[in-house]
């Protein structure tokens, strides 16, 4: 796996920005939770970032990414897996939606075909009694008077 740069020339790279945004989001969510232990329940690297960068402000986000690059890489791998999993889930949901739409199209075509069959059968049934009436007309009764 190639080495990931989170900071270049003292500035965050896109990967660094993404990772900081992810950690910030996780910390914000933990702060919103009613449980006071939510911050303690954060994964190790995120909790470490929170304490050193946001709480006691001992490090800048860039310095944390550089000084704790192994933790940052591990967290980056986790984030990448989460994003890939979400992308797969979205692709599967899109495919299910597409298949559902196709199924609805097939159902509509089948309903139309069934309607046409019913119309043809009704037309045939309407024509058939006329033929049956001609073929099975009762013979006139001959009277015995004659």
Phi, psi and omega per residue, in radians:
X1 nan 2.289 -3.132
X2 -1.185 2.646 3.118
X3 -1.205 2.348 -3.103
X4 -1.705 2.264 3.083
X5 -1.681 2.165 3.095
X6 -1.738 -0.391 -3.132
X7 -2.407 2.284 3.067
X8 -2.293 2.242 -3.125
X9 0.916 0.671 3.091
X10 1.367 0.072 -3.133
X11 -2.082 2.592 3.125
X12 -1.174 2.380 2.992
X13 -1.441 2.984 3.067
X14 -0.966 -0.676 3.088
X15 -1.151 -0.692 3.102
X16 -1.120 -0.737 3.114
X17 -1.089 -0.753 -3.136
X18 -1.097 -0.738 -3.122
X19 -1.194 -0.754 3.108
X20 -1.099 -0.734 3.126
X21 -1.082 -0.723 3.130
X22 -1.104 -0.837 -3.131
X23 -1.114 -0.723 3.129
X24 -1.083 -0.702 3.113
X25 -1.125 -0.764 3.128
X26 -1.107 -0.709 3.121
X27 -1.162 -0.772 3.129
X28 -1.059 -0.725 3.123
X29 -1.116 -0.716 3.123
X30 -1.123 -0.620 3.129
X31 -1.219 -0.545 -3.123
X32 -1.295 -0.581 -3.130
X33 -1.011 2.520 -3.109
X34 -1.261 -0.387 -3.103
X35 -1.305 2.117 -3.122
X36 -1.164 -0.312 3.118
X37 -1.485 0.056 -3.085
X38 -1.035 -0.722 3.118
X39 -1.148 -0.635 3.106
X40 -1.211 -0.403 -3.119
X41 -1.469 -0.089 3.118
X42 -1.076 2.607 3.055
X43 -1.006 2.637 -3.065
X44 -0.785 -0.960 -3.105
X45 -1.094 -0.636 -3.129
X46 -1.244 -0.710 3.101
X47 -1.099 -0.742 3.124
X48 -1.071 -0.775 3.096
X49 -1.055 -0.817 -3.124
X50 -0.997 -0.855 -3.096
X51 -1.121 -0.852 -3.010
X52 -1.404 -0.512 -3.075
X53 -1.778 -0.861 -3.031
X54 -1.586 -0.633 -3.043
X55 -1.462 -1.135 -3.078
X56 -1.646 -0.107 3.092
X57 0.930 0.708 3.107
X58 -1.345 -0.439 -3.097
X59 -2.335 2.671 2.970
X60 -1.466 2.841 3.082
X61 -0.980 -0.709 -3.133
X62 -1.117 -0.751 -3.141
X63 -1.137 -0.693 3.121
X64 -1.063 -0.800 -3.139
X65 -1.074 -0.630 3.137
X66 -1.346 -0.791 -3.076
X67 -1.255 -0.536 -3.106
X68 -2.084 0.872 -3.049
X69 -1.101 -0.590 3.110
X70 -1.132 -0.778 3.105
X71 -1.125 -0.695 3.133
X72 -1.114 -0.737 3.125
X73 -1.130 -0.740 3.126
X74 -1.095 -0.760 3.117
X75 -1.156 -0.654 3.094
X76 -1.083 -0.745 3.106
X77 -1.076 -0.748 3.106
X78 -1.083 -0.799 3.131
X79 -1.067 -0.736 3.123
X80 -1.077 -0.736 3.114
X81 -1.118 -0.706 3.113
X82 -1.086 -0.797 -3.130
X83 -1.146 -0.709 3.112
X84 -1.140 -0.704 3.112
X85 -1.114 -0.756 3.112
X86 -1.118 -0.688 3.121
X87 -1.130 -0.726 3.094
X88 -1.112 -0.760 3.130
X89 -1.079 -0.706 3.118
X90 -1.152 -0.735 3.115
X91 -1.087 -0.706 3.106
X92 -1.156 -0.696 3.112
X93 -1.141 -0.704 3.102
X94 -1.099 -0.732 3.132
X95 -1.143 -0.732 3.085
X96 -1.067 -0.706 3.128
X97 -1.124 -0.756 3.128
X98 -1.106 -0.751 3.122
X99 -1.156 -0.635 3.097
X100 -1.110 -0.743 3.097
X101 -1.112 -0.723 3.108
X102 -1.093 -0.718 3.110
X103 -1.079 -0.734 3.102
X104 -1.095 -0.679 3.091
X105 -1.103 -0.735 3.128
X106 -1.140 -0.738 3.109
X107 -1.065 -0.733 3.133
X108 -1.137 -0.730 3.117
X109 -1.130 -0.704 3.107
X110 -1.129 -0.749 3.122
X111 -1.087 -0.713 3.114
X112 -1.125 -0.749 3.127
X113 -1.113 -0.728 3.112
X114 -1.113 -0.668 3.104
X115 -1.116 -0.745 3.128
X116 -1.125 -0.711 3.111
X117 -1.084 -0.769 3.131
X118 -1.084 -0.717 3.118
X119 -1.108 -0.757 3.129
X120 -1.140 -0.724 3.110
X121 -1.126 -0.677 3.124
X122 -1.153 -0.696 3.128
X123 -1.132 -0.751 3.119
X124 -1.135 -0.697 -3.141
X125 -1.151 -0.616 3.133
X126 -1.206 -0.594 -3.138
X127 -1.408 -0.540 -3.066
X128 -1.117 -0.736 -3.127
X129 -1.071 -0.579 3.119
X130 -1.092 -0.741 3.126
X131 -1.182 -0.773 -3.127
X132 -1.091 -0.649 -3.118
X133 -1.145 -0.701 3.131
X134 -1.181 -0.721 -3.079
X135 -1.295 -0.573 -3.033
X136 -1.988 0.527 3.101
X137 -1.161 2.392 -3.105
X138 -1.186 2.517 3.116
X139 -1.304 2.536 3.122
X140 -1.121 2.474 -3.141
X141 -1.414 2.220 3.110
X142 -1.482 2.311 -3.126
X143 -1.458 2.735 -3.105
X144 -1.563 0.051 -3.122
X145 -1.368 0.022 -2.857
X146 -1.799 nan nan
